[in-house]
Amino acid sequence: MTEIPEHLLKRSKAAKGKASGDDAAGSGGDAGGDEGEKIPGDLLTGEKVAPAAAAPAATGEGAVATVPPIQLGEGGHTQRLLTVVKSGSIQDVKAKPVDKVHVWPHLLVVEFVSALAITAFLLVFSVWVNAPLLRLANFNLTPNPSKAPWYFLGLQELLTMFHPMVAGVTIPGMGIFALMLAPYTDTNPSNKPEDRKFAIALFTVHLMFWSVLVIIGSFFRGPGFNFTMPWTDGIFFEL
């Protein structure tokens, strides 16, 4: 039998004492006691006999069928104790703000507006300023020195130092591959310059290396693409 809590026993005794003090006698007194009880007797005993089981069986042997005890709550209702689960184990609440945003619309909208602004600026600028084009090319006369555009002069400078396979394929390929691996070699999420020393050093070395080659090819290469001093022989550079 299920153990009855102590506070329920006290309430039952108090209810019975109050019912016994009434002036009603006989069955009326018993009925008054039952009405005054707020805790059913079945809950105190922990078991209940089914109404059909109280009658003798059909076999005539006078046996009384019993059913397993049914635990009932107040008012005769069956009750079940549920486990109280903390909300934290069901709902994952992140206290820290997430530093990531969606590409659309936060990034693409800004890039699209910037592209429109640059396009409009170039359109207006090209109306008032003509492009610095040279005269028509003469295929019988090759200009000396013949230089590539300034953004390719670093590569042209490498051709004067290494084999074309090394200067045109190997070194640029290694540089591009190193830049592709940069986000994976430096995974620091901080945006502060003092925390990104490796990334800043890598970019600085790459920028200075290419800038030096472009400056040499632009101002220190004369006729025949030979090395020359700009303050002595002049500047052989055109956009």
N, C-alpha and C positions, 0 to 999 in steps of 0.2 A: 504494500500500500504506500502511496505517495506521502511523504512527510508533510504535514500541514505547518505552514509558517506560524510563528508564535503570535504575531499581531492579529492573524485571523482567528486564532483560538480565544484571544482576549475579547475581541469584538463579539464572538459567538456567546461567550459566557455572560457578557454584559447584556446582550439582547435577551438571553434566556432569563436572566434575573429580573429584567424589566417586565417581561411577559408574565412571570410567576407572581409578580406583585399586583396584577390586575384582579378585580373583584369577580371576573367571570369564572364559572365553575364548569366541571365536566368537560364535555366535548367543546363547548363554547370557549372554555378557557384554553383548551389545546389549540383551537383554531385561531384564537387571538395570539397565542404564542407563535404560531406559524407565520401569521401575518406580520408580527413584529420583527421576525428574523430577517435580516438583510443578507445573511449568508446561508445558502441552501444547505440542508443536511447532507445531500449527496456530495457536496464539495468537501464537507468535513470527514465523511466516511471514505471518500475516494472511490466508490464503486456504486453502480446502479443496476438494478435488475430490470430486465425488459418486461413490459406489461404482459406480453404473450407468454412469457416464461413462468408467470405466477400461477397459471392454471395447470392442472394435471395433463399429462401427455395423453394422446389419443389411444395409446395401447392399453390403458386402464391399470397400469402398474403403479399409479400414484406418484411417479417420478416428476420432479420439478426441473425443468431445463434452466440452466443459468448461462449467462453470457459473460465474456470477459469484462472486467471493470472499465467503465468509461469515465474519464476525468472531465468534469464539467466546470465551467466558470460561473461567475455571478449571473443569475437569471437563467441558468440552465444552458448557456451557450458554450460550445466547445471553443477552446482557446489554444493558440500555439505561440510559443515564445520565439520571436525572430531575433536573429543576431544583429547587433548594431555594428554597422561597418562605417569606418571613417570615410569622409568624402575625399580625402587626399589619395586613397588607394584606388578610387574609381575615376576621379576626374584629375587629370594631370594639369595642374596650374603652374605656369612658368612665371616666376617672379622677375626674372631678368628680361629686359627688353631685347628683342632680336634685332641685330644690326644688319639684317638683310632685307632688301625690298625687291619687288618684282621688276623685271626689265620693262614690261609694259604695265602701266603707262609712264612710270617714273623716269626711265632712261630714254626710251625711244621718242617720247614727245619732245624732250629737250633737244635731242639730236636732230629731229625733223625740223624743229623751229630754227635751230642754228643753220642747218643746210639751206633753208629758205632765205634766211637773212644773208648768208654769204653769196648765194646766187643773185639775189637782188642787188647787193653791193657791186659784184663783178659786172652785172649788166649795166648799171649806171656808170661805173668807172670806165668801162670799155667805150661808152659813147663819147666821153670827153678826152680820154687819153688813148693815143694810138700805141699799138704794140711796137717794141723796138726791133723791127725786122731789118735785116741787112739787104744789100742789093742782090739782084739775081745772081745765082751761082754761075761761074764760068768753068765748064768742065775741062777746059784747056789750061786752066791756071789753078793750081791747088794752093790754098793759103798756107803760109808758114809763119808761125806754128799752127797746126791743125789740132784744135782741142775739142774735147767733148763738152757738153753742158756742165756747168759747175757742180751739179749734184752727182755727176759721173766721173769727175776729175780724180776722186780718191781711188776709184777702180783703175783708171788709166795710169795713175801714179804707181799702183802695185804692179802693173805690167812692165814697168821699167826696172823692177827689182827682182821679180820672180818669173818662172816659166808661166806661159799663158794658162796651162791647166791648173797650176797652183794659185795664181793670182785671180783667175776668173771663175774658178769652180770651188776649189778646196777651201780657201780662206773665207770667201763670202758664205759658203755653205756652213762652215763651222760657226761663223758669227750668227747666222740665222737660227741654227740649231741651239746655240747657247741661249739666245733670246727666247726660244720656245720653251726651254727648260727652266727659265728664270722663275715663273710662278710656282713651280714644284720644288725648287731648291730653297726658296725663301717663302715659307708659309706663314710668316708673321702677320697677323691680321691688323696690327696697329697702323694708324695713319700718321703717327708722329715721326719726324725725320730722325730723332735720336734713337728710335727703336728699329729703324730700317737701314742700318749701316751697310749691310751686305748688298742690298738692292741699290742703294745710292752709289756705293763704290763700283758695282758692276756697270751701272749706266754711265757713270763718269768716265771710266776707262774706255768704254766703247765710244762715247761721244768725243773724247779727246783724241783717241786714235784716228777716228775718221776725219775729225776736223783738221788735224795736222796734215793729213794727206791731201785734203781739199785745198788748204791754204798753200801748200808747196806747189801743187799742180796749177794753181791759179796765178800766183804771183812770182814764183821762182822757176818757171819753165819758159824758155824763150824759143827762138827758131830751132827747128830740129828737135824740139822737146828736150833741149839741153838745159842743165842747171845754170841759172843766171841770177844776178843780184838786181832787184827792181830799182834800187837807188842809183845803179850804174848804167844799166842797159835799157831801162824803161820797163813799163808794165805791159805785158802781152796778155791781156785778159779782156774778154768781151762776154757779155751776157748772151 
